[in-house]
Amino acid sequence: MSSFERLDPALQHHIVNSLGWRQLRPLQEAAIEPLLAGDHALLLAPTAGGKTEAAVFPLSRPSGAGGQGCGARLCRRLM
C-alpha cells in the first residue's frame, strides 16, 4: 500500500479531483508514514515545496471518524 493510499478516501478524491494533482510531491509522500504513526517530522523544502500539505494531509480525518478532523473540507479551505 502506498503512502497516498493510507490517506482517507475522501481526501484522496479531493486531492486528485478538486486540486487536480496527479501525484503528491516526494516530501508529501515521505511525510505521511511518520505522521500517521504519531512520530515527529521535520519537513524541509523550498517555498511552495508542499510543506503545509505534507503536514496536514496525514492528520486530516473524516468528520465521522470519532468526530475529529474535517478531511475534505480542510483540504478545500487550505487550497
PyMOL Python script that loads the backbone (N, CA, C, O; Angstrom):
from pymol import cmd

cmd.read_pdbstr("""\
ATOM      1  N   MET A   1       0.850  -1.176   0.000  1.00  0.00           N
ATOM      2  CA  MET A   1       0.000   0.000   0.000  1.00  0.00           C
ATOM      3  C   MET A   1       0.897   1.240   0.000  1.00  0.00           C
ATOM      4  O   MET A   1       1.820   1.350   0.807  1.00  0.00           O
ATOM      5  N   SER A   2       0.614   2.164  -0.909  1.00  0.00           N
ATOM      6  CA  SER A   2       1.401   3.395  -0.974  1.00  0.00           C
ATOM      7  C   SER A   2       1.011   4.323   0.174  1.00  0.00           C
ATOM      8  O   SER A   2      -0.033   4.147   0.801  1.00  0.00           O
ATOM      9  N   SER A   3       1.848   5.293   0.436  1.00  0.00           N
ATOM     10  CA  SER A   3       1.544   6.276   1.476  1.00  0.00           C
ATOM     11  C   SER A   3       0.247   7.006   1.157  1.00  0.00           C
ATOM     12  O   SER A   3      -0.575   7.237   2.044  1.00  0.00           O
ATOM     13  N   PHE A   4       0.064   7.367  -0.102  1.00  0.00           N
ATOM     14  CA  PHE A   4      -1.141   8.071  -0.524  1.00  0.00           C
ATOM     15  C   PHE A   4      -2.394   7.256  -0.229  1.00  0.00           C
ATOM     16  O   PHE A   4      -3.414   7.806   0.187  1.00  0.00           O
ATOM     17  N   GLU A   5      -2.319   5.950  -0.442  1.00  0.00           N
ATOM     18  CA  GLU A   5      -3.465   5.071  -0.206  1.00  0.00           C
ATOM     19  C   GLU A   5      -3.841   4.959   1.265  1.00  0.00           C
ATOM     20  O   GLU A   5      -4.940   4.511   1.589  1.00  0.00           O
ATOM     21  N   ARG A   6      -2.946   5.359   2.154  1.00  0.00           N
ATOM     22  CA  ARG A   6      -3.245   5.330   3.590  1.00  0.00           C
ATOM     23  C   ARG A   6      -4.058   6.541   4.022  1.00  0.00           C
ATOM     24  O   ARG A   6      -4.583   6.561   5.136  1.00  0.00           O
ATOM     25  N   LEU A   7      -4.172   7.553   3.166  1.00  0.00           N
ATOM     26  CA  LEU A   7      -4.994   8.722   3.480  1.00  0.00           C
ATOM     27  C   LEU A   7      -6.468   8.359   3.345  1.00  0.00           C
ATOM     28  O   LEU A   7      -6.817   7.403   2.653  1.00  0.00           O
ATOM     29  N   ASP A   8      -7.319   9.116   4.000  1.00  0.00           N
ATOM     30  CA  ASP A   8      -8.758   8.901   3.917  1.00  0.00           C
ATOM     31  C   ASP A   8      -9.203   8.944   2.452  1.00  0.00           C
ATOM     32  O   ASP A   8      -8.754   9.821   1.714  1.00  0.00           O
ATOM     33  N   PRO A   9     -10.066   8.033   2.009  1.00  0.00           N
ATOM     34  CA  PRO A   9     -10.517   8.015   0.614  1.00  0.00           C
ATOM     35  C   PRO A   9     -11.146   9.335   0.148  1.00  0.00           C
ATOM     36  O   PRO A   9     -10.944   9.737  -0.998  1.00  0.00           O
ATOM     37  N   ALA A  10     -11.897  10.008   1.011  1.00  0.00           N
ATOM     38  CA  ALA A  10     -12.485  11.297   0.619  1.00  0.00           C
ATOM     39  C   ALA A  10     -11.399  12.334   0.376  1.00  0.00           C
ATOM     40  O   ALA A  10     -11.506  13.142  -0.546  1.00  0.00           O
ATOM     41  N   LEU A  11     -10.362  12.316   1.192  1.00  0.00           N
ATOM     42  CA  LEU A  11      -9.245  13.247   0.998  1.00  0.00           C
ATOM     43  C   LEU A  11      -8.495  12.906  -0.288  1.00  0.00           C
ATOM     44  O   LEU A  11      -8.108  13.805  -1.035  1.00  0.00           O
ATOM     45  N   GLN A  12      -8.288  11.614  -0.552  1.00  0.00           N
ATOM     46  CA  GLN A  12      -7.652  11.205  -1.807  1.00  0.00           C
ATOM     47  C   GLN A  12      -8.446  11.743  -2.996  1.00  0.00           C
ATOM     48  O   GLN A  12      -7.874  12.283  -3.942  1.00  0.00           O
ATOM     49  N   HIS A  13      -9.761  11.590  -2.936  1.00  0.00           N
ATOM     50  CA  HIS A  13     -10.627  12.053  -4.013  1.00  0.00           C
ATOM     51  C   HIS A  13     -10.439  13.552  -4.262  1.00  0.00           C
ATOM     52  O   HIS A  13     -10.311  13.979  -5.409  1.00  0.00           O
ATOM     53  N   HIS A  14     -10.422  14.344  -3.199  1.00  0.00           N
ATOM     54  CA  HIS A  14     -10.302  15.797  -3.375  1.00  0.00           C
ATOM     55  C   HIS A  14      -8.901  16.224  -3.803  1.00  0.00           C
ATOM     56  O   HIS A  14      -8.750  17.209  -4.526  1.00  0.00           O
ATOM     57  N   ILE A  15      -7.895  15.507  -3.374  1.00  0.00           N
ATOM     58  CA  ILE A  15      -6.540  15.822  -3.842  1.00  0.00           C
ATOM     59  C   ILE A  15      -6.467  15.647  -5.356  1.00  0.00           C
ATOM     60  O   ILE A  15      -5.912  16.487  -6.065  1.00  0.00           O
ATOM     61  N   VAL A  16      -7.035  14.547  -5.839  1.00  0.00           N
ATOM     62  CA  VAL A  16      -6.977  14.251  -7.272  1.00  0.00           C
ATOM     63  C   VAL A  16      -7.968  15.100  -8.067  1.00  0.00           C
ATOM     64  O   VAL A  16      -7.603  15.677  -9.091  1.00  0.00           O
ATOM     65  N   ASN A  17      -9.212  15.180  -7.607  1.00  0.00           N
ATOM     66  CA  ASN A  17     -10.259  15.812  -8.410  1.00  0.00           C
ATOM     67  C   ASN A  17     -10.420  17.310  -8.166  1.00  0.00           C
ATOM     68  O   ASN A  17     -10.612  18.063  -9.120  1.00  0.00           O
ATOM     69  N   SER A  18     -10.348  17.757  -6.928  1.00  0.00           N
ATOM     70  CA  SER A  18     -10.517  19.192  -6.656  1.00  0.00           C
ATOM     71  C   SER A  18      -9.232  19.968  -6.913  1.00  0.00           C
ATOM     72  O   SER A  18      -9.256  21.056  -7.490  1.00  0.00           O
ATOM     73  N   LEU A  19      -8.106  19.395  -6.477  1.00  0.00           N
ATOM     74  CA  LEU A  19      -6.831  20.078  -6.677  1.00  0.00           C
ATOM     75  C   LEU A  19      -6.224  19.778  -8.038  1.00  0.00           C
ATOM     76  O   LEU A  19      -5.399  20.543  -8.539  1.00  0.00           O
ATOM     77  N   GLY A  20      -6.635  18.657  -8.640  1.00  0.00           N
ATOM     78  CA  GLY A  20      -6.113  18.282  -9.946  1.00  0.00           C
ATOM     79  C   GLY A  20      -4.690  17.746  -9.905  1.00  0.00           C
ATOM     80  O   GLY A  20      -3.978  17.779 -10.909  1.00  0.00           O
ATOM     81  N   TRP A  21      -4.278  17.253  -8.746  1.00  0.00           N
ATOM     82  CA  TRP A  21      -2.919  16.722  -8.620  1.00  0.00           C
ATOM     83  C   TRP A  21      -2.906  15.272  -9.056  1.00  0.00           C
ATOM     84  O   TRP A  21      -3.735  14.483  -8.602  1.00  0.00           O
ATOM     85  N   ARG A  22      -1.995  14.912  -9.914  1.00  0.00           N
ATOM     86  CA  ARG A  22      -1.856  13.514 -10.343  1.00  0.00           C
ATOM     87  C   ARG A  22      -1.114  12.685  -9.320  1.00  0.00           C
ATOM     88  O   ARG A  22      -1.323  11.477  -9.220  1.00  0.00           O
ATOM     89  N   GLN A  23      -0.248  13.331  -8.560  1.00  0.00           N
ATOM     90  CA  GLN A  23       0.515  12.641  -7.523  1.00  0.00           C
ATOM     91  C   GLN A  23       0.976  13.661  -6.490  1.00  0.00           C
ATOM     92  O   GLN A  23       0.962  14.867  -6.735  1.00  0.00           O
ATOM     93  N   LEU A  24       1.379  13.156  -5.341  1.00  0.00           N
ATOM     94  CA  LEU A  24       1.933  14.027  -4.313  1.00  0.00           C
ATOM     95  C   LEU A  24       3.404  14.273  -4.602  1.00  0.00           C
ATOM     96  O   LEU A  24       4.046  13.502  -5.315  1.00  0.00           O
ATOM     97  N   ARG A  25       3.923  15.340  -4.049  1.00  0.00           N
ATOM     98  CA  ARG A  25       5.358  15.603  -4.174  1.00  0.00           C
ATOM     99  C   ARG A  25       6.099  14.623  -3.270  1.00  0.00           C
ATOM    100  O   ARG A  25       5.521  14.104  -2.315  1.00  0.00           O
ATOM    101  N   PRO A  26       7.371  14.365  -3.563  1.00  0.00           N
ATOM    102  CA  PRO A  26       8.130  13.399  -2.753  1.00  0.00           C
ATOM    103  C   PRO A  26       8.110  13.720  -1.255  1.00  0.00           C
ATOM    104  O   PRO A  26       7.983  12.810  -0.435  1.00  0.00           O
ATOM    105  N   LEU A  27       8.232  14.991  -0.890  1.00  0.00           N
ATOM    106  CA  LEU A  27       8.184  15.388   0.517  1.00  0.00           C
ATOM    107  C   LEU A  27       6.845  15.007   1.136  1.00  0.00           C
ATOM    108  O   LEU A  27       6.796  14.526   2.268  1.00  0.00           O
ATOM    109  N   GLN A  28       5.772  15.219   0.404  1.00  0.00           N
ATOM    110  CA  GLN A  28       4.438  14.904   0.906  1.00  0.00           C
ATOM    111  C   GLN A  28       4.277  13.403   1.097  1.00  0.00           C
ATOM    112  O   GLN A  28       3.748  12.966   2.119  1.00  0.00           O
ATOM    113  N   GLU A  29       4.721  12.608   0.136  1.00  0.00           N
ATOM    114  CA  GLU A  29       4.666  11.144   0.251  1.00  0.00           C
ATOM    115  C   GLU A  29       5.476  10.674   1.453  1.00  0.00           C
ATOM    116  O   GLU A  29       5.023   9.826   2.221  1.00  0.00           O
ATOM    117  N   ALA A  30       6.677  11.229   1.613  1.00  0.00           N
ATOM    118  CA  ALA A  30       7.570  10.793   2.689  1.00  0.00           C
ATOM    119  C   ALA A  30       7.038  11.165   4.068  1.00  0.00           C
ATOM    120  O   ALA A  30       7.352  10.488   5.047  1.00  0.00           O
ATOM    121  N   ALA A  31       6.245  12.220   4.166  1.00  0.00           N
ATOM    122  CA  ALA A  31       5.748  12.677   5.470  1.00  0.00           C
ATOM    123  C   ALA A  31       4.570  11.854   5.976  1.00  0.00           C
ATOM    124  O   ALA A  31       4.321  11.835   7.182  1.00  0.00           O
ATOM    125  N   ILE A  32       3.851  11.185   5.114  1.00  0.00           N
ATOM    126  CA  ILE A  32       2.614  10.506   5.509  1.00  0.00           C
ATOM    127  C   ILE A  32       2.870   9.423   6.558  1.00  0.00           C
ATOM    128  O   ILE A  32       2.217   9.421   7.602  1.00  0.00           O
ATOM    129  N   GLU A  33       3.786   8.519   6.310  1.00  0.00           N
ATOM    130  CA  GLU A  33       4.008   7.380   7.219  1.00  0.00           C
ATOM    131  C   GLU A  33       4.395   7.822   8.626  1.00  0.00           C
ATOM    132  O   GLU A  33       3.747   7.402   9.584  1.00  0.00           O
ATOM    133  N   PRO A  34       5.429   8.657   8.790  1.00  0.00           N
ATOM    134  CA  PRO A  34       5.791   9.019  10.170  1.00  0.00           C
ATOM    135  C   PRO A  34       4.697   9.802  10.888  1.00  0.00           C
ATOM    136  O   PRO A  34       4.498   9.621  12.089  1.00  0.00           O
ATOM    137  N   LEU A  35       3.991  10.664  10.174  1.00  0.00           N
ATOM    138  CA  LEU A  35       2.938  11.441  10.832  1.00  0.00           C
ATOM    139  C   LEU A  35       1.754  10.571  11.215  1.00  0.00           C
ATOM    140  O   LEU A  35       1.168  10.764  12.281  1.00  0.00           O
ATOM    141  N   LEU A  36       1.392   9.620  10.371  1.00  0.00           N
ATOM    142  CA  LEU A  36       0.313   8.698  10.734  1.00  0.00           C
ATOM    143  C   LEU A  36       0.706   7.829  11.923  1.00  0.00           C
ATOM    144  O   LEU A  36      -0.148   7.422  12.710  1.00  0.00           O
ATOM    145  N   ALA A  37       1.998   7.548  12.050  1.00  0.00           N
ATOM    146  CA  ALA A  37       2.486   6.738  13.163  1.00  0.00           C
ATOM    147  C   ALA A  37       2.606   7.551  14.451  1.00  0.00           C
ATOM    148  O   ALA A  37       2.888   6.996  15.513  1.00  0.00           O
ATOM    149  N   GLY A  38       2.392   8.866  14.360  1.00  0.00           N
ATOM    150  CA  GLY A  38       2.487   9.718  15.539  1.00  0.00           C
ATOM    151  C   GLY A  38       3.893  10.189  15.842  1.00  0.00           C
ATOM    152  O   GLY A  38       4.153  10.739  16.912  1.00  0.00           O
ATOM    153  N   ASP A  39       4.803   9.975  14.899  1.00  0.00           N
ATOM    154  CA  ASP A  39       6.182  10.407  15.088  1.00  0.00           C
ATOM    155  C   ASP A  39       6.334  11.891  14.753  1.00  0.00           C
ATOM    156  O   ASP A  39       5.512  12.474  14.046  1.00  0.00           O
ATOM    157  N   HIS A  40       7.398  12.479  15.275  1.00  0.00           N
ATOM    158  CA  HIS A  40       7.732  13.847  14.926  1.00  0.00           C
ATOM    159  C   HIS A  40       8.368  13.836  13.536  1.00  0.00           C
ATOM    160  O   HIS A  40       8.994  12.855  13.133  1.00  0.00           O
ATOM    161  N   ALA A  41       8.197  14.932  12.818  1.00  0.00           N
ATOM    162  CA  ALA A  41       8.805  15.028  11.490  1.00  0.00           C
ATOM    163  C   ALA A  41       9.250  16.464  11.258  1.00  0.00           C
ATOM    164  O   ALA A  41       8.527  17.408  11.576  1.00  0.00           O
ATOM    165  N   LEU A  42      10.417  16.617  10.715  1.00  0.00           N
ATOM    166  CA  LEU A  42      10.937  17.921  10.328  1.00  0.00           C
ATOM    167  C   LEU A  42      10.892  17.963   8.805  1.00  0.00           C
ATOM    168  O   LEU A  42      11.599  17.208   8.139  1.00  0.00           O
ATOM    169  N   LEU A  43      10.062  18.847   8.257  1.00  0.00           N
ATOM    170  CA  LEU A  43       9.863  18.918   6.814  1.00  0.00           C
ATOM    171  C   LEU A  43      10.609  20.127   6.263  1.00  0.00           C
ATOM    172  O   LEU A  43      10.264  21.269   6.565  1.00  0.00           O
ATOM    173  N   LEU A  44      11.608  19.875   5.471  1.00  0.00           N
ATOM    174  CA  LEU A  44      12.415  20.937   4.883  1.00  0.00           C
ATOM    175  C   LEU A  44      12.234  20.939   3.379  1.00  0.00           C
ATOM    176  O   LEU A  44      12.474  19.934   2.708  1.00  0.00           O
ATOM    177  N   ALA A  45      11.810  22.077   2.857  1.00  0.00           N
ATOM    178  CA  ALA A  45      11.618  22.223   1.414  1.00  0.00           C
ATOM    179  C   ALA A  45      11.606  23.709   1.100  1.00  0.00           C
ATOM    180  O   ALA A  45      11.329  24.528   1.976  1.00  0.00           O
ATOM    181  N   PRO A  46      11.904  24.060  -0.136  1.00  0.00           N
ATOM    182  CA  PRO A  46      11.847  25.474  -0.514  1.00  0.00           C
ATOM    183  C   PRO A  46      10.408  25.993  -0.480  1.00  0.00           C
ATOM    184  O   PRO A  46       9.458  25.217  -0.374  1.00  0.00           O
ATOM    185  N   THR A  47      10.267  27.300  -0.569  1.00  0.00           N
ATOM    186  CA  THR A  47       8.947  27.908  -0.651  1.00  0.00           C
ATOM    187  C   THR A  47       8.168  27.253  -1.779  1.00  0.00           C
ATOM    188  O   THR A  47       8.708  26.995  -2.855  1.00  0.00           O
ATOM    189  N   ALA A  48       6.892  26.987  -1.522  1.00  0.00           N
ATOM    190  CA  ALA A  48       5.995  26.315  -2.477  1.00  0.00           C
ATOM    191  C   ALA A  48       6.416  24.871  -2.727  1.00  0.00           C
ATOM    192  O   ALA A  48       6.140  24.310  -3.788  1.00  0.00           O
ATOM    193  N   GLY A  49       7.089  24.270  -1.737  1.00  0.00           N
ATOM    194  CA  GLY A  49       7.534  22.889  -1.871  1.00  0.00           C
ATOM    195  C   GLY A  49       6.553  21.856  -1.351  1.00  0.00           C
ATOM    196  O   GLY A  49       6.817  20.656  -1.431  1.00  0.00           O
ATOM    197  N   GLY A  50       5.409  22.309  -0.811  1.00  0.00           N
ATOM    198  CA  GLY A  50       4.383  21.385  -0.363  1.00  0.00           C
ATOM    199  C   GLY A  50       4.429  21.024   1.108  1.00  0.00           C
ATOM    200  O   GLY A  50       3.845  20.019   1.514  1.00  0.00           O
ATOM    201  N   LYS A  51       5.118  21.832   1.924  1.00  0.00           N
ATOM    202  CA  LYS A  51       5.249  21.516   3.351  1.00  0.00           C
ATOM    203  C   LYS A  51       3.912  21.539   4.076  1.00  0.00           C
ATOM    204  O   LYS A  51       3.635  20.647   4.879  1.00  0.00           O
ATOM    205  N   THR A  52       3.083  22.533   3.812  1.00  0.00           N
ATOM    206  CA  THR A  52       1.799  22.633   4.519  1.00  0.00           C
ATOM    207  C   THR A  52       0.950  21.410   4.251  1.00  0.00           C
ATOM    208  O   THR A  52       0.420  20.810   5.186  1.00  0.00           O
ATOM    209  N   GLU A  53       0.812  21.029   2.997  1.00  0.00           N
ATOM    210  CA  GLU A  53       0.022  19.844   2.654  1.00  0.00           C
ATOM    211  C   GLU A  53       0.654  18.590   3.250  1.00  0.00           C
ATOM    212  O   GLU A  53      -0.054  17.696   3.715  1.00  0.00           O
ATOM    213  N   ALA A  54       1.981  18.523   3.236  1.00  0.00           N
ATOM    214  CA  ALA A  54       2.660  17.349   3.782  1.00  0.00           C
ATOM    215  C   ALA A  54       2.352  17.169   5.264  1.00  0.00           C
ATOM    216  O   ALA A  54       2.237  16.041   5.743  1.00  0.00           O
ATOM    217  N   ALA A  55       2.219  18.267   5.984  1.00  0.00           N
ATOM    218  CA  ALA A  55       1.944  18.195   7.416  1.00  0.00           C
ATOM    219  C   ALA A  55       0.467  17.974   7.708  1.00  0.00           C
ATOM    220  O   ALA A  55       0.135  17.323   8.699  1.00  0.00           O
ATOM    221  N   VAL A  56      -0.425  18.494   6.876  1.00  0.00           N
ATOM    222  CA  VAL A  56      -1.856  18.467   7.173  1.00  0.00           C
ATOM    223  C   VAL A  56      -2.561  17.241   6.613  1.00  0.00           C
ATOM    224  O   VAL A  56      -3.418  16.678   7.295  1.00  0.00           O
ATOM    225  N   PHE A  57      -2.242  16.807   5.413  1.00  0.00           N
ATOM    226  CA  PHE A  57      -2.965  15.683   4.803  1.00  0.00           C
ATOM    227  C   PHE A  57      -2.988  14.441   5.690  1.00  0.00           C
ATOM    228  O   PHE A  57      -4.058  13.860   5.870  1.00  0.00           O
ATOM    229  N   PRO A  58      -1.851  14.003   6.255  1.00  0.00           N
ATOM    230  CA  PRO A  58      -1.909  12.783   7.078  1.00  0.00           C
ATOM    231  C   PRO A  58      -2.747  12.943   8.345  1.00  0.00           C
ATOM    232  O   PRO A  58      -3.243  11.956   8.888  1.00  0.00           O
ATOM    233  N   LEU A  59      -2.904  14.159   8.812  1.00  0.00           N
ATOM    234  CA  LEU A  59      -3.634  14.396  10.053  1.00  0.00           C
ATOM    235  C   LEU A  59      -5.111  14.621   9.819  1.00  0.00           C
ATOM    236  O   LEU A  59      -5.887  14.656  10.773  1.00  0.00           O
ATOM    237  N   SER A  60      -5.516  14.773   8.571  1.00  0.00           N
ATOM    238  CA  SER A  60      -6.917  15.013   8.232  1.00  0.00           C
ATOM    239  C   SER A  60      -7.696  13.711   8.346  1.00  0.00           C
ATOM    240  O   SER A  60      -7.304  12.680   7.798  1.00  0.00           O
ATOM    241  N   ARG A  61      -8.786  13.781   9.055  1.00  0.00           N
ATOM    242  CA  ARG A  61      -9.658  12.624   9.226  1.00  0.00           C
ATOM    243  C   ARG A  61     -11.055  13.035   8.811  1.00  0.00           C
ATOM    244  O   ARG A  61     -11.413  14.205   8.941  1.00  0.00           O
ATOM    245  N   PRO A  62     -11.849  12.110   8.318  1.00  0.00           N
ATOM    246  CA  PRO A  62     -13.232  12.461   8.002  1.00  0.00           C
ATOM    247  C   PRO A  62     -13.963  12.854   9.276  1.00  0.00           C
ATOM    248  O   PRO A  62     -13.645  12.343  10.351  1.00  0.00           O
ATOM    249  N   SER A  63     -14.928  13.745   9.176  1.00  0.00           N
ATOM    250  CA  SER A  63     -15.629  14.208  10.366  1.00  0.00           C
ATOM    251  C   SER A  63     -16.370  13.087  11.077  1.00  0.00           C
ATOM    252  O   SER A  63     -16.699  13.232  12.255  1.00  0.00           O
ATOM    253  N   GLY A  64     -16.642  11.986  10.413  1.00  0.00           N
ATOM    254  CA  GLY A  64     -17.308  10.863  11.052  1.00  0.00           C
ATOM    255  C   GLY A  64     -16.375   9.971  11.855  1.00  0.00           C
ATOM    256  O   GLY A  64     -16.848   9.084  12.564  1.00  0.00           O
ATOM    257  N   ALA A  65     -15.088  10.174  11.769  1.00  0.00           N
ATOM    258  CA  ALA A  65     -14.122   9.319  12.472  1.00  0.00           C
ATOM    259  C   ALA A  65     -13.920   9.815  13.898  1.00  0.00           C
ATOM    260  O   ALA A  65     -12.925  10.471  14.207  1.00  0.00           O
ATOM    261  N   GLY A  66     -14.858   9.498  14.741  1.00  0.00           N
ATOM    262  CA  GLY A  66     -14.742   9.904  16.133  1.00  0.00           C
ATOM    263  C   GLY A  66     -14.972  11.384  16.338  1.00  0.00           C
ATOM    264  O   GLY A  66     -14.678  11.912  17.411  1.00  0.00           O
ATOM    265  N   GLY A  67     -15.497  12.068  15.323  1.00  0.00           N
ATOM    266  CA  GLY A  67     -15.771  13.490  15.450  1.00  0.00           C
ATOM    267  C   GLY A  67     -14.551  14.370  15.394  1.00  0.00           C
ATOM    268  O   GLY A  67     -14.644  15.565  15.674  1.00  0.00           O
ATOM    269  N   GLN A  68     -13.408  13.816  15.042  1.00  0.00           N
ATOM    270  CA  GLN A  68     -12.199  14.618  14.988  1.00  0.00           C
ATOM    271  C   GLN A  68     -11.780  14.819  13.548  1.00  0.00           C
ATOM    272  O   GLN A  68     -11.904  13.916  12.721  1.00  0.00           O
ATOM    273  N   GLY A  69     -11.290  15.991  13.257  1.00  0.00           N
ATOM    274  CA  GLY A  69     -10.819  16.302  11.927  1.00  0.00           C
ATOM    275  C   GLY A  69     -11.945  16.729  11.016  1.00  0.00           C
ATOM    276  O   GLY A  69     -13.115  16.716  11.397  1.00  0.00           O
ATOM    277  N   CYS A  70     -11.573  17.110   9.802  1.00  0.00           N
ATOM    278  CA  CYS A  70     -12.593  17.561   8.861  1.00  0.00           C
ATOM    279  C   CYS A  70     -12.281  17.135   7.450  1.00  0.00           C
ATOM    280  O   CYS A  70     -12.983  17.554   6.529  1.00  0.00           O
ATOM    281  N   GLY A  71     -11.264  16.324   7.230  1.00  0.00           N
ATOM    282  CA  GLY A  71     -11.000  15.714   5.944  1.00  0.00           C
ATOM    283  C   GLY A  71     -11.049  16.637   4.751  1.00  0.00           C
ATOM    284  O   GLY A  71     -10.268  17.583   4.651  1.00  0.00           O
ATOM    285  N   ALA A  72     -11.963  16.362   3.850  1.00  0.00           N
ATOM    286  CA  ALA A  72     -12.039  17.071   2.579  1.00  0.00           C
ATOM    287  C   ALA A  72     -12.338  18.552   2.764  1.00  0.00           C
ATOM    288  O   ALA A  72     -11.842  19.373   1.993  1.00  0.00           O
ATOM    289  N   ARG A  73     -13.139  18.918   3.770  1.00  0.00           N
ATOM    290  CA  ARG A  73     -13.426  20.348   3.991  1.00  0.00           C
ATOM    291  C   ARG A  73     -12.135  21.093   4.296  1.00  0.00           C
ATOM    292  O   ARG A  73     -11.940  22.211   3.819  1.00  0.00           O
ATOM    293  N   LEU A  74     -11.259  20.494   5.078  1.00  0.00           N
ATOM    294  CA  LEU A  74      -9.984  21.115   5.392  1.00  0.00           C
ATOM    295  C   LEU A  74      -9.161  21.288   4.119  1.00  0.00           C
ATOM    296  O   LEU A  74      -8.547  22.333   3.905  1.00  0.00           O
ATOM    297  N   CYS A  75      -9.153  20.271   3.291  1.00  0.00           N
ATOM    298  CA  CYS A  75      -8.411  20.324   2.030  1.00  0.00           C
ATOM    299  C   CYS A  75      -8.884  21.502   1.186  1.00  0.00           C
ATOM    300  O   CYS A  75      -8.061  22.252   0.659  1.00  0.00           O
ATOM    301  N   ARG A  76     -10.184  21.674   1.052  1.00  0.00           N
ATOM    302  CA  ARG A  76     -10.716  22.777   0.243  1.00  0.00           C
ATOM    303  C   ARG A  76     -10.360  24.127   0.851  1.00  0.00           C
ATOM    304  O   ARG A  76     -10.052  25.066   0.117  1.00  0.00           O
ATOM    305  N   ARG A  77     -10.394  24.244   2.165  1.00  0.00           N
ATOM    306  CA  ARG A  77     -10.070  25.516   2.804  1.00  0.00           C
ATOM    307  C   ARG A  77      -8.617  25.875   2.650  1.00  0.00           C
ATOM    308  O   ARG A  77      -8.286  27.045   2.460  1.00  0.00           O
ATOM    309  N   LEU A  78      -7.739  24.892   2.728  1.00  0.00           N
ATOM    310  CA  LEU A  78      -6.313  25.166   2.579  1.00  0.00           C
ATOM    311  C   LEU A  78      -5.953  25.612   1.178  1.00  0.00           C
ATOM    312  O   LEU A  78      -5.059  26.434   0.981  1.00  0.00           O
ATOM    313  N   MET A  79      -6.667  25.054   0.203  1.00  0.00           N
ATOM    314  CA  MET A  79      -6.321  25.345  -1.169  1.00  0.00           C
ATOM    315  C   MET A  79      -7.166  26.480  -1.692  1.00  0.00           C
ATOM    316  O   MET A  79      -7.020  26.877  -2.848  1.00  0.00           O
TER     317      MET A  79
END
""", "prot")
cmd.dss("prot")
cmd.show_as("cartoon", "prot")
cmd.util.cbc("prot")
cmd.orient("prot")
